[in-house]
């Protein structure tokens, strides 16, 4: 049986994530795709002080593939199949041809989501701010079970 978290430890983790996260609204022209020697995907974002390299989670990779109308399996195959230069060239060409802006949600130095700006996405912290006060009043809500 998995052990759960207390509401206090959940709140502490959400506070840590709040300090570690960064949401960037970026025109596609300022996003560059880079594949490492091991096939890991990175997005390089031009920020105020220069280029910042972010890892990419599997979810963000799928969202990027959807955005570029390219099956995620093709992105993975090029990255791991010894054709990272071709992958980077194709993705960067597609990104440069797009005239849009996306919210890139980062956590712990990785892009975890590539959202349409119109989604009005909320965060775990936003949800917790609404739910935790209610849970504190419930006597049965002693522990939060992680799944």
C-alpha positions as CSV (number, residue, x, y, z in Angstrom):
1,X,0.0,0.0,0.0
2,X,1.3,3.4,-0.9
3,X,1.7,5.9,1.9
4,X,0.2,9.3,1.4
5,X,1.3,12.8,2.1
6,X,0.0,15.1,4.8
7,X,-1.7,18.3,3.8
8,X,1.4,20.1,5.2
9,X,3.8,18.2,3.0
10,X,1.6,18.6,0.0
11,X,1.5,22.3,0.6
12,X,5.3,22.4,1.0
13,X,5.7,20.5,-2.3
14,X,3.4,22.9,-4.1
15,X,5.3,25.8,-2.7
16,X,8.6,24.3,-4.0
17,X,7.0,23.8,-7.4
18,X,5.7,27.4,-7.4
19,X,9.3,28.6,-6.8
20,X,10.7,26.3,-9.5
21,X,8.2,26.8,-12.3
22,X,8.3,29.4,-15.0
23,X,5.7,30.1,-17.7
24,X,7.0,31.7,-20.8
25,X,4.9,33.2,-23.6
26,X,7.2,32.9,-26.6
27,X,6.8,33.6,-30.3
28,X,7.7,30.5,-32.3
29,X,10.6,32.3,-33.9
30,X,12.4,32.5,-30.5
31,X,12.2,28.8,-29.9
32,X,14.9,26.5,-31.2
33,X,15.0,22.7,-31.1
34,X,18.2,20.9,-30.2
35,X,18.8,17.2,-29.9
36,X,21.6,15.9,-27.6
37,X,23.9,13.0,-28.5
38,X,21.7,10.6,-26.5
39,X,18.6,11.6,-28.3
40,X,17.3,13.9,-25.6
41,X,15.2,16.8,-26.8
42,X,16.0,20.3,-25.6
43,X,14.3,23.6,-26.4
44,X,16.5,26.6,-26.5
45,X,14.6,29.8,-25.7
46,X,16.0,33.3,-26.2
47,X,15.3,35.1,-22.9
48,X,16.5,38.5,-21.7
49,X,20.0,37.5,-20.9
50,X,20.6,35.1,-23.7
51,X,19.8,31.5,-24.7
52,X,18.4,29.2,-22.0
53,X,18.3,25.4,-22.5
54,X,15.3,23.4,-21.2
55,X,14.8,19.7,-21.2
56,X,11.5,18.5,-22.6
57,X,9.1,16.1,-21.0
58,X,7.3,13.4,-23.0
59,X,4.0,15.3,-22.8
60,X,5.6,18.5,-24.1
61,X,7.2,16.6,-26.9
62,X,3.8,15.2,-27.9
63,X,2.3,18.7,-27.8
64,X,5.1,20.0,-29.9
65,X,4.6,17.2,-32.5
66,X,0.9,18.0,-32.6
67,X,1.6,21.7,-33.0
68,X,3.9,21.0,-35.9
69,X,1.5,18.4,-37.4
70,X,4.2,15.8,-37.2
71,X,3.6,12.4,-35.5
72,X,5.4,12.1,-32.3
73,X,6.8,8.8,-33.4
74,X,8.7,10.6,-36.2
75,X,10.2,13.0,-33.7
76,X,11.3,10.1,-31.5
77,X,12.7,8.1,-34.5
78,X,14.8,11.0,-35.7
79,X,16.1,11.8,-32.3
80,X,17.1,8.3,-31.4
81,X,17.8,6.9,-34.8
82,X,21.0,8.9,-35.4
83,X,19.4,11.7,-37.4
84,X,19.3,14.5,-34.8
85,X,20.7,17.1,-37.2
86,X,17.8,16.3,-39.6
87,X,15.3,16.4,-36.8
88,X,16.6,19.8,-35.5
89,X,16.6,21.3,-39.0
90,X,13.0,20.1,-39.7
91,X,11.6,21.2,-36.3
92,X,13.4,24.6,-36.4
93,X,12.2,25.2,-40.0
94,X,8.6,24.5,-39.0
95,X,8.9,26.6,-35.9
96,X,10.3,29.6,-37.9
97,X,7.4,29.3,-40.4
98,X,4.8,29.5,-37.6
99,X,3.5,33.0,-36.7
100,X,2.1,32.2,-33.3
101,X,2.8,32.3,-29.6
102,X,2.7,29.5,-27.1
103,X,3.0,29.3,-23.4
104,X,5.8,27.0,-22.5
105,X,5.3,25.8,-18.9
106,X,8.5,24.8,-17.2
107,X,9.3,23.1,-13.9
108,X,12.7,22.1,-12.6
109,X,14.4,23.2,-15.8
110,X,12.2,21.2,-18.2
111,X,9.4,22.2,-20.5
112,X,6.5,20.2,-19.2
113,X,3.8,21.7,-21.5
114,X,3.4,23.6,-24.7
115,X,0.0,25.3,-24.4
116,X,-2.1,27.4,-26.6
117,X,-2.3,30.8,-25.0
118,X,-6.1,30.8,-25.3
119,X,-6.4,27.8,-22.9
120,X,-6.1,29.9,-19.8
121,X,-4.3,27.1,-18.1
122,X,-4.2,26.8,-14.4
123,X,-1.5,25.4,-12.2
124,X,-1.5,22.8,-9.3
125,X,-0.9,25.8,-7.0
126,X,-4.0,27.5,-8.3
127,X,-6.1,24.4,-7.7
128,X,-4.6,23.9,-4.2
129,X,-5.4,27.5,-3.2
130,X,-9.0,26.7,-3.8
131,X,-9.2,23.2,-2.4
132,X,-6.8,23.1,0.6
133,X,-8.9,25.5,2.8
134,X,-11.9,23.2,2.2
135,X,-9.9,20.0,3.0
136,X,-8.6,21.5,6.2
137,X,-12.1,21.7,7.5
138,X,-12.8,18.1,6.7
139,X,-11.9,15.8,9.7
140,X,-11.5,12.8,7.4
141,X,-9.0,14.6,5.1
142,X,-6.0,13.8,7.3
143,X,-3.8,12.4,4.5
144,X,-3.6,13.0,0.8
145,X,-3.0,9.7,-1.1
146,X,-0.7,10.0,-4.1
147,X,-1.5,7.9,-7.1
